[in-house]
Amino acid sequence: MNIAVNVRFLLPGDKLEGIGRFTYEVLKRIVVAHPEHTFHFLFDRPYDERYLFADNVVPHVLLPPARHPFLFVAWFEGAVALWLKMNRPTALLSTDGFTTLTTHVPRLTVIHDLAFEHYPENMSGLEWRYYQYFVPRFARASERLVAVSEATRQDIVQTYGIAPTKISVVYNAADACFRPQPQATQQDTRDRFSAGKPYFLFVGALQPRKNLVNLLRAFDQFKTATGSPMKLLIVGRTAWKAGPIFEVYQQLQHRHDVHLTGRVTDVELVQLYAAALATTYVPYFEGFGIPIVEAQACGCPVITSNISSLPEVAGTAARLADPFSVDSLATALIEVAGNANLRATLVAQGLQNARRFSWDASAAALWTALSEMLNE
């Protein structure tokens, strides 16, 4: 078979985040496992050679780069549709929630979340209009869908009225490099990043849905209530609509105990998880939440939200809190920081829970969904 794949989230350099990481991990396994098929990778810009995972990958650069709603239309309904018409592949696999309406090629589309449906205020007006118009049409036009959690699957069913039998669930996972670290490495990490002090850790892009405003306020409340030497490390790039985050940061009584590191290397990220007293990942909406599994795989206790997909992913191995309540978040911080037995329980259960997820299983499940679509 000739399978076309939308890989516009395989960005050059070390810039892979949620969707890009999912794309990278599942595709590198699928193309190696199926050398009998040819995979045509459709890039929207010059590509990194490391994304050509095997000899059965054929790269194509289709312009223009699709990073704006007008260019989304030009790329998907123009360049991609034309390529499909000229080359007539067996299927189109799209891992970023977008596809093209202008084709008769069978489409398998991965949808990571419907956050734009529930929180349109977190997006620019033009971008939201594109999502609102096209995503439901993409979902209905695709022969089969994949959701990255059961919560997302149910959201698609309820929001768009799509039959649940049309939607498979394929989880994210943590890379094998995420694992516990020796005590000496943990202390060295604390010395480098938190002046030797214990710390809470947040990992993710700085944008509204990650709920950093409430996390910062809860940390300030925690510090005032306990007098603890704890720090809060915020690891990730500044994304969109991050202004309120920095405004709240400037207002914190204990802002000198909050450190924004920006991006870190994968090696440093593993070390930061392993040395943290707890990972505090409390979005108010999430399609999956990879940092939960990464933290658990590193032997780090997790505090996360009690809504959306997060309880599904965390299992029983996290302290759940209400992301909309600063008091609830602060109480969770106080309990986890002050209870060594609770932390030990969360570590043991978290290591077990993380084993539920693997990129090998995810790749196999995505291939099964594609095969079932073609067999139908």
N, C-alpha and C positions, 0 to 999 in steps of 0.2 A: 504494500500500500504506500501511497504518497500522502503524508499527513502534513498539512500546513499548521503552524503554531504561531500565535501572536506572542512575541517575546519582548515587547517594548519595555518591560520592567527589568530586563537584564541589562542594567546600566553599566557603562564603562567605569572602571575603578572600583573602590571598595564602598559601594553605596547601596547595597541590598538591604531593604527593610522587609516588612511583612509580606506583601504580595511578591516582591522580587525574590525574597528568600524561598517562598513556596514554589515559585516558578523554577528557580535554580535547582532546588533539592529534588523535586519530583522528575523534572525533565532529564537531569543527568543520569538518573537511574533508569528511566524508561527507554531512552535511546540506546543505552548500553545493553539493556536486557532484550531489546528487539532489533538486532542487526538486520533482520530480514526486511524491515521497513525503512523507508526514507522519510526523514523529517525535514521539512522546509521551514526554517526559522525566519520569521518576518520581523526584522528590526526596523525601527523608525529613525535610526542614526548610525554612524559608524560603530561597529561592535568590537568587543573585547574578544580576542582569539580564545580565551579560556572557556568561553561559552559554547565552543564547537566541541561538544563532549565526545564525539566519536566520528568515524568516517562516514556514517550514514546521516550526518547533519549537513544540510546545504543552506548556507546563509543568503539572505536577500535583504537589501536595504531599500525600503520603500519610503519615499519622502512625501510630505514634509514631516518633520518631527512632531509627534502628536502630544503636546503638553498644554493645550488651550482648547476650550470648547469648539471654536471654529476649526482648529486644526484636527480635533477629534473627528469631526465630520469629514474633513478633506481626506484624512488617512483611512478611516474605516469604510466610509461609503464611497470613497474615490479610489485611492491607491490599492487598498486591500481587495476591494470588490473587483477591480480591474485585474489584479493578479490572479484572483481565483477564477475569473472568467477565462483568462488566457491559459491557465495551467490545469484547471479542473482536477484538484486533488480529491482524494477519497473523503477527507473530513477536514474541518477547521477546529482546532483546539485553542481556546482562549482562556488564559488563567487570570485575567484581571477584571472580570465582570463586564467587559465590553466585547462586542463582536460587530458584524456587519449585517444590515437588513437586506443588502442588495446582492443576494446570492441564493443559489439553490443547493450549494454544498452543505451537507449535514454539519451542524454546529454543536459542539460540546462547550459549555460556558461555565466557568467557575465563578461563583458569587461569594465574596468574602463577608459582606454585611450590607444592610440597607440603612445605614446610619443617616444618610441624606433624607430618607423618608420621615424619620423621627425627629431629626435635629437639623432642619434646613438652615437655621440661623448660623450654623457653624461653617457654612460655605458662602462663597461669593454668589451673587444673584445669577450671573450668567452660567457659572458652573452648575449650580443647582438646577437651572432650567434644562440644561443638557441632560443631566442625570434623570430628572423627573420625566422628561419626554422619552429618552431612549432606553433606559435600563429596563422598564417593564416590557417594552417592545422586544428588546434583546432576549429577555427571559422567555417570552411567549414564542419567539421565532426559533429559538434553539431547540433542537430535537431532544436534548437532554441537558440537565443542569447538575452542577456539583455545588454543595454548600460545605463550608469548613467546620460546621458544628450543627448539632441537632437544633440548637436555638435559631441559627440562621435559616435552616431548612424550614422550620415552622413559621418563621417570619415571612419567608417567600410565599409559603402556602397561604397564610392569612392575608398578606398585603396584596398579592397579585392573583389569588384564586387559582394557582397552579396545582395540579394533582401531585400529591406527595410521591406517587410512584414514578414521577418524572425526575425526581431529585435524589441524588446519592449524597452521602456524607463522606467527606475525605478530610481527616484532621490534619492540622499542622503538627510539628514535632520539634524537638531540640536536637541539634547536631551532637554527634558522639563526643565532641570536645568539651561539652558541658558536663562536668563531673566534679566531685569534691576535691579539694586541694589540701596539701599538708598544712599543719598548723604554722610552720615557719613561713610558708608562702602567704597564708592569711595575715600574719602579723606584718609582713613586709608590705602587703597591699594596704593595710590600715595606716602604716607609717607613711606611705606615699600619697594616699588620697584623703585621709581624714585625721592627720596629725596624731596617729596612733590610737584614736578614740573609736569606740563602737559606732556603727552607723546603720540607719535605714537606707534602703536603695530603691530608687525609681529608675526604670529603663523604658524609654519610648520617646517618640517625637513630641516636642512641646507644641500642643494644639489643644483646642477646647475639650474635645471628647475624652482626653486622658485625665481630666479632672484634677489638674495640679493646683488650681486655685483652692479647692477644698482640702487637698492634701497638705498644702503649705500652712493653711490656717489650723488644721488639726495638729501638725507638728509643733507650731507655736504654742498651742494649748497644752500639748504634751510636755513641752519644755517648762512652761510656767508651772504646771501641776506637779512635776516630778523633780525639777532641778537637775535632771540627768545630763551627763556630758555628751549624750548622743548627738551625732551629726545626721544630716539628711543629704545624700548625694543624688543628684539628678543627672542622669546620663542620657544624652540624645541631642539631636539637632533641633534648632529652633525652626518650627514648621510654619503653620499659618495661624493667624488670629491669636498670636501669643501675647499681645499687649497686656491683657488683664493679668496674666501670670506674673509678668515683671512688675506690674503695679502693686499686686498683693505682696510680692517678694520685698519690695521697698518699704512696705508698711509693717513688716514683721518685727516683733520685738527681738526675736532671736535669729535674725537673718544672717548673722555672721557664722551661724552653725549650719547654714544651707550652702552647699557648693554645687554649682552648675559646671559639669566637666565638659560638655559638648560631646562629640563622638569620641569613642575609644576604640582600640583595636579589639579583635575577637579574643585574643589572649588576655587582654586586660579585662574584658567583659566577664570572662569565666572567673577570673580572680576576684573581681568585684562581687559577683554573686556569692562565691564560696566564702568570702570573708565578712559578708554583711550579717548583722544581727537578724535582719528580716528584709525581704523584698516587699515593698508597699506599692502595689499595682492596683489602682482603684478607679478605673474608667467607669463612666455611667452608661456606656454602650460599647460593645466589642463583639466582633465576629468570632474571634477565638481567644487571643491573648497569649501569644508565644512566650512572653517573659515569665508567665506562671510556670510553664513546664521547664524552661531553662533554669529558673531559680531552683525548682524542686530537684532537678537532675544534679545540681551542684551542692545539694544538701543544705539549702537555705530555707528557713521558714518563710511562709507567704501570708501576707494580709491582702485580701482582694475583695471585690464587690460582691454583693449578694444578689445581683440581677444580671440580666442578659446571658451571655454564654459562659460567664466566669465561674459560677458554681459547677457547671457541667465539666469544664476543663480541670478545675482544681480538685474535684471530687471531695472527699472528706478531709483532705490534707491541707486546709488553709483556714485561717481565721477570717470569717466573712463579716463584712460591715456594710452599712448603708452609705453608698457614695454621695448621696445628697445631704447627709447629716454630718457636719463637722464634729459634733459631739460623739457620734457613733464611731467615726474614724479615730478620733483622739482616744476613746476608750479602748479600741483595738490596739493602738500603739502602746498604751500603758500596760495592758494585759500581757502582750507578747514580750515587751521589754522587761517586765517585772517577774516573769514566770519561766524559769529555766526548764521546768518539767514540761510545760506546754510547748516550748520551742523544740525540745527533744522529740516530743510526740509528732509535731509537725514535720520535723526533718525525716523521721523514719517513715511516716505515711507519705510524705512527698516523694521520697526516692522510689517508693513502690508505685505511686500514682504515675510518675513520669515514664515508667516502663510501659504504660498503656499506649504510648505514642512513639512511632518511629517513622522516619522518612521512607524506609523500605516498604513498610505497610501502606503508607500514603500513596507512594508511586504505584504499587500493585493495585490499590483500590481505584486510582484514577484510570489506569489502563483497563481495568474491568469495566468501568463506566463507559469508556470509549468503545470497547469491544461490544458491549451490550447494545449501545446505540446503533452501531453498524449492523449488528445481527438483526435488529428490529427492522 
